[in-house]
Each structure stands twice: as C-alpha cells, then as structure tokens.
C-alpha cells in the first residue's frame, strides 16, 4: 500500500500547490491513500468550512491539524460534521471533534489515522504518549495499518513518540515546524519515521510567512501582522510503502515538488 502524507498546507498558495501537484504525485507513484495536515490552510492560521470542503474535493481522504485548529472560531461549530477531519486526540474530554479515524483505500484495506500534539514549548494538554497507547489499542482491533501525525515543536519529543510507538504503528510523521527534515527512515521494529514532513506553501518565506514582516518583528521586538508569502511554492511530504498484511512499513521517502515544475526537486524521489 502506498500512502501520501502532505506536510502543513499554508494559505492559498499551499492549497493551489495541493490542487495542481498532488494529482501528479498520486499518479506517478500509484498512491492508494492521501493524508494532509491542514491547520494553516485558511489564510495561514486555522481552518474554515469552505477550506475543508475545498481540500476534500481534491481527493484527500483524511485531514489532520494541530495547535492552530481553533484559530478560526467557527471551526468549533463544524468540526464534528466531518468524520475524517481530525484534531489532536490528546485534547481533554469535552473538546469538539475527534482525534482519530479509520478509512479504507480503493482496495478496501482499512487504515487508522491518529492526530497527536506535543507539549514541549506548546500548550499543556493531556499526555500524547498515554493517549496514543490507548487509541492504538482501539484501532488495532480493526486495522493493521496505523499512521500517526505528531504535531510538535521539539525534535526530542517527536523522536520519543516515534520510538515509543515503534512496532505498534506503521508510521509516525512529524508536523508543525514547516521545515522538511532529512531523517526519514524505518525504525528497528518496522515503523516509518520523519521529524517533519515539511510545508506545502511558499518556501521564499519564514515558515510560510512574508520574511520582511518576520524580520521586522525580530529586529524591533514589535508585534507585526504575519501575512502568507506567495513565492517559490512547493508541495512537501512523504510517501509510505506499507505492508497491509503486517502493518509494517517498507520505506518512507520524501517528496518536494515546486509549483510550475513537475519534476522532483529534492528529497529521495526522482
């Protein structure tokens, strides 16, 4: 089974890259299932119903999020309407939405997807490790293939989640920092891992934001309006090759494709 995980969509440029480039990747690599982190898809911060509908119309099966999921207040009112739109599973009880889902690919193979959020340098919520352990037990009764999005700031916390879940899930994929890392590998017990899948949006920026605004804020210490940049737009993510019989990953390869250039620009794929 081939699964495409697309790194954080940033604003309209990221949505355009997804719309135009994802069909190329899906066709070229015979992708069976697509998962996309969308928490920055609406103007760079949060999600709206219109944006969620747009992404789902682009052949996306599951949408994950993170700490910006509630930036647009309206998301609290519609998130329960979408079975495959996730918020971090380790939010406390009573929070709207769901933290995991189970979908099927075109061949009927069931895949569990879990959304987690880290706690280091982020808002303190419930333990991602204990939450993951409990959710994995529920999913394993139904699906052998399980993909985890760990949305976290600290590399150490993401790696720790990867090792904690090694052999229990098919992949642990880091999001949130918007910079694609080169540590993609299959861990010793068969779990694919990467610290950050990257960003789908403008790379001529500071993590998707106009660099002039960010530089001004750093230099003066003054707050600034952070607007999404527009230039050098890429689609980044990873492709997983998973044995659907065992749930173990065979490979994890990076994707980095520039809008306007249908060739692979970096990463492992050619």
C-alpha positions as CSV (number, residue, x, y, z in Angstrom):
1,X,0.0,0.0,0.0
2,X,1.3,3.5,-0.9
3,X,0.2,6.4,1.3
4,X,1.0,10.0,0.6
5,X,1.2,12.3,3.7
6,X,1.4,16.0,2.7
7,X,3.0,18.5,5.1
8,X,1.2,21.5,6.6
9,X,-0.8,23.4,3.9
10,X,-0.2,27.2,4.3
11,X,-2.8,29.5,2.9
12,X,-4.0,29.9,-0.6
13,X,-0.5,29.2,-2.2
14,X,-0.4,25.9,-0.3
15,X,-3.9,25.0,-1.4
16,X,-3.1,25.8,-5.0
17,X,0.0,23.6,-4.8
18,X,-2.1,20.7,-3.4
19,X,-4.7,21.2,-6.2
20,X,-2.2,21.2,-9.0
21,X,0.7,19.0,-7.8
22,X,-1.0,16.2,-5.7
23,X,-2.6,14.6,-8.8
24,X,0.9,14.4,-10.3
25,X,2.4,12.7,-7.3
26,X,-0.6,10.4,-6.8
27,X,-0.5,9.3,-10.5
28,X,3.3,8.9,-10.7
29,X,3.6,6.9,-7.5
30,X,0.3,5.0,-7.6
31,X,-0.9,6.3,-4.3
32,X,-3.7,4.4,-2.6
33,X,-4.5,6.9,0.2
34,X,-3.8,10.6,1.0
35,X,-3.5,12.4,4.3
36,X,-3.0,16.1,4.6
37,X,-2.2,18.4,7.5
38,X,-4.5,21.5,7.0
39,X,-4.3,23.5,10.2
40,X,-2.7,26.6,8.5
41,X,-4.8,26.3,5.3
42,X,-7.1,29.3,5.8
43,X,-5.0,32.4,5.5
44,X,-2.1,30.8,7.2
45,X,-3.9,30.3,10.5
46,X,-6.7,27.8,11.2
47,X,-9.4,26.3,9.0
48,X,-12.9,27.2,7.7
49,X,-15.6,25.1,6.4
50,X,-15.0,26.4,2.8
51,X,-11.3,25.5,3.0
52,X,-12.1,22.0,4.4
53,X,-14.6,21.3,1.6
54,X,-12.0,22.6,-1.0
55,X,-9.3,20.2,0.3
56,X,-11.7,17.2,0.4
57,X,-12.7,17.9,-3.2
58,X,-9.0,17.4,-4.1
59,X,-9.1,13.6,-3.4
60,X,-7.9,14.0,0.2
61,X,-9.1,11.1,2.4
62,X,-8.0,12.4,5.9
63,X,-7.2,15.9,7.2
64,X,-5.1,16.4,10.4
65,X,-4.5,19.6,12.3
66,X,-2.7,20.8,15.4
67,X,-2.4,23.8,17.7
68,X,-4.0,26.2,15.2
69,X,-7.1,24.2,14.7
70,X,-9.2,26.6,16.7
71,X,-7.7,29.8,15.4
72,X,-10.9,30.4,13.3
73,X,-13.6,30.3,16.0
74,X,-16.1,28.8,13.5
75,X,-14.1,25.5,13.4
76,X,-15.6,24.6,16.8
77,X,-19.0,24.6,15.2
78,X,-18.4,22.5,12.2
79,X,-15.6,20.1,13.0
80,X,-18.0,17.4,14.2
81,X,-19.6,17.4,10.7
82,X,-16.5,15.8,9.1
83,X,-15.7,12.2,10.0
84,X,-12.2,12.4,8.6
85,X,-11.2,15.9,9.8
86,X,-9.1,15.4,13.0
87,X,-7.9,17.5,15.9
88,X,-5.3,16.2,18.3
89,X,-6.5,13.2,20.2
90,X,-4.9,14.3,23.5
91,X,-7.2,17.3,24.0
92,X,-9.2,16.8,27.2
93,X,-12.6,15.2,27.1
94,X,-15.4,17.5,26.0
95,X,-13.4,19.2,23.2
96,X,-15.3,19.2,19.9
97,X,-14.1,16.9,17.1
98,X,-12.3,13.5,17.1
99,X,-8.6,12.6,17.4
100,X,-8.6,9.5,15.2
101,X,-10.4,7.9,12.3
102,X,-10.5,4.8,10.2
103,X,-10.7,4.9,6.4
104,X,-10.4,2.4,3.6
105,X,-8.3,2.7,0.4
106,X,-9.6,1.8,-3.0
107,X,-8.9,-1.9,-2.3
108,X,-10.8,-2.0,0.9
109,X,-7.7,-2.0,3.2
110,X,-8.5,-0.2,6.4
111,X,-6.2,2.5,7.7
112,X,-6.3,4.1,11.1
113,X,-5.1,7.7,11.4
114,X,-4.2,9.3,14.7
115,X,-3.6,13.0,15.4
116,X,-1.5,14.0,18.4
117,X,0.0,17.2,19.7
118,X,3.2,17.7,21.7
119,X,3.5,19.5,25.0
120,X,7.1,20.9,25.0
121,X,7.1,24.7,24.2
122,X,3.3,24.3,23.4
123,X,0.1,24.5,25.3
124,X,0.0,21.8,28.0
125,X,-2.7,19.2,27.3
126,X,-3.0,15.5,28.0
127,X,-0.1,13.2,27.6
128,X,0.4,12.3,23.9
129,X,2.2,9.0,24.8
130,X,-0.6,7.6,27.0
131,X,-3.2,8.9,24.6
132,X,-1.5,7.2,21.7
133,X,-1.2,3.9,23.6
134,X,-4.9,3.8,24.3
135,X,-6.0,4.8,20.8
136,X,-3.7,2.4,19.1
137,X,-5.2,-0.5,21.1
138,X,-8.7,0.5,19.9
139,X,-7.6,0.8,16.2
140,X,-5.6,-2.4,16.1
141,X,-8.7,-4.4,16.6
142,X,-10.0,-3.1,13.3
143,X,-6.9,-2.0,11.2
144,X,-3.3,-3.2,11.0
145,X,-2.1,0.0,9.2
146,X,-1.9,3.0,11.5
147,X,-0.5,6.4,10.7
148,X,0.3,9.0,13.4
149,X,0.7,12.7,12.9
150,X,2.6,14.1,15.9
151,X,2.3,17.9,15.7
152,X,5.0,19.2,18.0
153,X,7.7,21.8,18.4
154,X,10.6,19.7,19.9
155,X,12.6,17.2,17.9
156,X,13.2,15.2,21.0
157,X,9.5,14.8,21.8
158,X,8.8,13.7,18.2
159,X,11.6,11.2,18.2
160,X,10.5,9.9,21.6
161,X,7.0,9.3,20.2
162,X,8.5,7.5,17.2
163,X,10.4,5.1,19.4
164,X,7.5,4.7,21.9
165,X,5.3,3.6,19.0
166,X,7.9,1.6,17.0
167,X,6.4,-1.7,16.1
168,X,2.9,-0.6,17.2
169,X,2.0,1.7,14.3
170,X,3.0,1.9,10.6
171,X,4.4,5.4,10.7
172,X,5.0,8.4,13.0
173,X,5.1,11.6,11.0
174,X,6.1,14.9,12.5
175,X,4.4,18.2,11.5
176,X,4.2,21.8,12.8
177,X,7.7,23.3,12.3
178,X,7.3,23.6,8.4
179,X,10.9,22.7,7.6
180,X,11.3,19.3,6.0
181,X,13.9,17.1,7.8
182,X,16.2,14.5,6.2
183,X,15.9,11.8,8.9
184,X,13.3,9.7,7.2
185,X,13.9,6.1,8.0
186,X,12.2,2.9,9.1
187,X,12.8,2.2,12.8
188,X,14.0,-1.2,14.1
189,X,10.5,-2.7,14.5
190,X,9.0,-1.5,11.3
191,X,7.6,2.0,12.0
192,X,8.4,4.6,9.4
193,X,9.5,8.0,10.9
194,X,10.4,11.6,10.0
195,X,10.7,14.5,12.4
196,X,9.0,16.9,10.0
197,X,7.2,16.2,6.7
198,X,7.7,19.8,5.6
199,X,5.4,22.5,4.4
200,X,3.1,22.9,1.4
201,X,3.4,26.6,0.7
202,X,5.9,29.4,-0.2
203,X,9.5,28.5,0.7
204,X,10.7,32.0,-0.1
205,X,9.5,33.0,3.4
206,X,9.9,32.3,7.1
207,X,7.9,29.1,7.6
208,X,5.3,30.4,5.1
209,X,5.1,34.0,6.3
210,X,6.4,37.0,4.4
211,X,10.0,37.2,5.6
212,X,10.1,41.0,5.7
213,X,7.4,41.0,8.4
214,X,9.1,38.4,10.4
215,X,12.5,40.1,10.2
216,X,11.0,43.4,11.3
217,X,9.4,41.7,14.3
218,X,12.7,40.1,15.3
219,X,14.7,43.3,14.8
220,X,12.3,45.6,16.7
221,X,10.6,43.3,19.1
222,X,7.3,44.7,18.0
223,X,4.3,42.6,17.0
224,X,3.5,42.5,13.3
225,X,0.7,41.2,11.1
226,X,2.0,37.9,9.6
227,X,0.8,37.5,6.1
228,X,1.3,34.4,4.0
229,X,4.1,34.7,1.4
230,X,3.5,34.0,-2.3
231,X,6.7,33.0,-4.0
232,X,8.6,29.7,-4.6
233,X,5.6,27.5,-3.7
234,X,6.3,23.8,-3.0
235,X,4.4,20.6,-2.1
236,X,6.3,18.7,0.5
237,X,5.5,15.5,2.3
238,X,6.4,11.8,2.4
239,X,5.4,8.6,0.6
240,X,5.0,5.5,2.7
241,X,5.1,1.9,1.3
242,X,3.3,-0.2,3.9
243,X,2.7,-3.9,4.0
244,X,-1.0,-4.1,4.6
245,X,-0.8,-7.6,5.9
246,X,1.5,-6.8,8.8
247,X,1.2,-3.0,9.1
248,X,4.9,-2.6,8.9
249,X,6.5,0.0,6.6
250,X,8.9,-1.0,3.9
251,X,10.1,2.5,3.0
252,X,9.5,6.2,3.7
253,X,10.6,8.7,1.0
254,X,10.5,12.5,1.0
255,X,8.6,14.5,-1.6
256,X,9.5,18.1,-2.6
257,X,7.9,19.4,-5.8
258,X,7.9,23.0,-6.9
259,X,4.7,24.6,-8.3
260,X,5.3,25.1,-12.1
261,X,7.9,22.4,-12.2
262,X,6.5,18.9,-12.4
263,X,9.9,17.3,-11.8
264,X,11.0,16.2,-8.4
265,X,13.3,19.0,-6.9
266,X,14.8,17.3,-3.8
267,X,14.3,14.5,-1.3
268,X,14.6,10.8,-2.1
269,X,12.3,10.5,-5.1
270,X,13.2,11.1,-8.8
